Amino acid sequence: MKLYPVFLLMAFVTVLIPGPGVVMTLTNSLSYGLRGTFGGILGIAFGAFVVAAISSTSVGVILATSALAFTILKPRNGS
């Protein structure tokens, strides 16, 4: 509990810093207009959905503790 204020500060700073998704969306909107941004926005939303689904189903814990499960699900190079 002694480090909780540091955690809150770091969480606050992280929320304020725009990530690559925000930068990509702004770049696409300036370059291609509103219609050109929808693909990126949908991709970011789908990625967030996948991360939330993995977190809520505890698949992340399984992947972190099982080398076999991680090996089966990790992307393969060149395929």
C-alpha positions as CSV (number, residue, x, y, z in Angstrom):
1,M,0.0,0.0,0.0
2,K,3.0,2.3,0.4
3,L,3.4,2.4,-3.4
4,Y,-0.2,3.0,-4.2
5,P,0.1,6.7,-4.8
6,V,3.0,6.0,-7.2
7,F,0.7,3.5,-9.0
8,L,-2.0,6.1,-9.3
9,L,0.4,8.7,-10.6
10,M,1.7,6.3,-13.3
11,A,-1.8,5.3,-14.3
12,F,-2.8,8.9,-14.6
13,V,0.2,9.7,-16.8
14,T,-0.3,6.7,-18.9
15,V,-3.9,7.7,-19.6
16,L,-2.8,11.2,-20.7
17,I,-0.2,10.0,-23.2
18,P,-1.7,9.2,-26.6
19,G,-0.9,5.7,-27.8
20,P,-0.2,4.5,-31.3
21,G,-3.9,3.9,-32.0
22,V,-4.7,7.6,-31.3
23,V,-1.8,8.8,-33.4
24,M,-2.8,6.5,-36.3
25,T,-6.4,7.6,-36.1
26,L,-5.4,11.3,-36.1
27,T,-3.0,10.7,-39.0
28,N,-5.6,8.8,-41.1
29,S,-8.3,11.4,-40.4
30,L,-6.0,14.3,-41.5
31,S,-4.8,12.3,-44.6
32,Y,-8.0,10.5,-45.7
33,G,-10.9,12.2,-43.9
34,L,-13.7,10.6,-41.9
35,R,-14.3,7.7,-44.2
36,G,-10.6,6.8,-44.3
37,T,-10.4,6.3,-40.5
38,F,-13.1,3.7,-40.1
39,G,-10.9,0.7,-40.9
40,G,-8.3,1.7,-38.3
41,I,-11.0,2.5,-35.7
42,L,-12.7,-0.8,-36.2
43,G,-9.3,-2.6,-36.0
44,I,-8.4,-0.9,-32.7
45,A,-11.9,-1.7,-31.3
46,F,-11.6,-5.3,-32.4
47,G,-8.1,-5.6,-30.8
48,A,-9.4,-4.1,-27.6
49,F,-12.3,-6.6,-27.7
50,V,-9.9,-9.5,-28.1
51,V,-7.7,-8.4,-25.2
52,A,-10.8,-8.0,-23.0
53,A,-12.1,-11.4,-24.0
54,I,-8.7,-13.0,-23.2
55,S,-8.6,-11.2,-19.9
56,S,-12.1,-12.1,-18.9
57,T,-11.8,-15.8,-19.7
58,S,-8.4,-16.3,-18.0
59,V,-6.8,-17.5,-21.2
60,G,-3.9,-15.1,-20.4
61,V,-3.2,-17.0,-17.2
62,I,-3.3,-20.3,-19.0
63,L,-0.9,-19.0,-21.7
64,A,1.5,-17.6,-19.0
65,T,1.6,-20.8,-17.0
66,S,1.5,-23.4,-19.8
67,A,4.4,-23.5,-22.3
68,L,2.5,-26.0,-24.4
69,A,-0.6,-23.8,-24.7
70,F,1.6,-20.8,-25.5
71,T,3.5,-22.7,-28.2
72,I,0.3,-23.9,-29.8
73,L,-1.2,-20.5,-30.0
74,K,1.8,-18.3,-30.8
75,P,2.1,-17.1,-34.4
76,R,4.5,-19.0,-36.6
77,N,7.1,-17.2,-38.7
78,G,6.7,-17.6,-42.4
79,S,3.3,-19.2,-42.4
